[in-house]
C-alpha cells in the first residue's frame, strides 16, 4: 500500500501544480487587459490646403520614372532574347533559335528558318554562352510601338572542346516592335 499512497500523492501534486499554473495564467491575462488609460487632448487647428507646383527636380524624377516604366518591358524581352539567341552549340541543332521564335516577328522567324536550312553543322565542337552585361535603350517610340536596344554582352566561346574557352565582349543591336501589346524582336545585328 505504500507504493499506492506514493503514486496518489505524486498525481495529486501534479494536479495541484497544473491548477496553480492555470490560475497564474488567468491572473496574468486579466491583469494585462486592465492597462490604465491615459487621456491626452490634442489641440487641432484647421489645415490650410495649399497646392504646390512640383519643383523642376520632382518633374525630372517623374519623367525619369515614366521612362523607366516604359522601357522595363522592352529591356527584359531584349535581355532574355539576347542570352538565348546568342548561346548555342553545334550539338544543339539550332535549338537556341527555335526557343526564341515566339518572341520574334514572323518575318524574322522566316529569316532564321532560311538561315538554319542553309547552314551546315560543323563536325568539330563549337559552343557559345552569352551573358548580357548592360542594356541601353537607344530609342523608344511608345506611340508607334518601336524600339532600338543596344546590349553589351560577354561571350564564352568554346572551340574544338568544351574546355577550350575564350572570352569576348560583343555588342548586339535589336530592333523591336510591339504587336498586339507584346514586344517582339524584328532584327538582331551583332556588332
Protein Blocks (a to p, Z undefined) as FASTA:
>chain_A
ZZmmmmmmmmmmmmmmmmmmmmmmmmmmmmmmmcccddddddddddddddddddfklmmm
mmmmmmmmmmmmmmmmmmmmmmmmmgccfklnomlmmmmmmmccfklmmmmmmmmmmpcc
dfbdcddddddfbdcdfbdcfknopacddddddddddehiaklccddddddddddddeeh
iacdfbdcdZZ
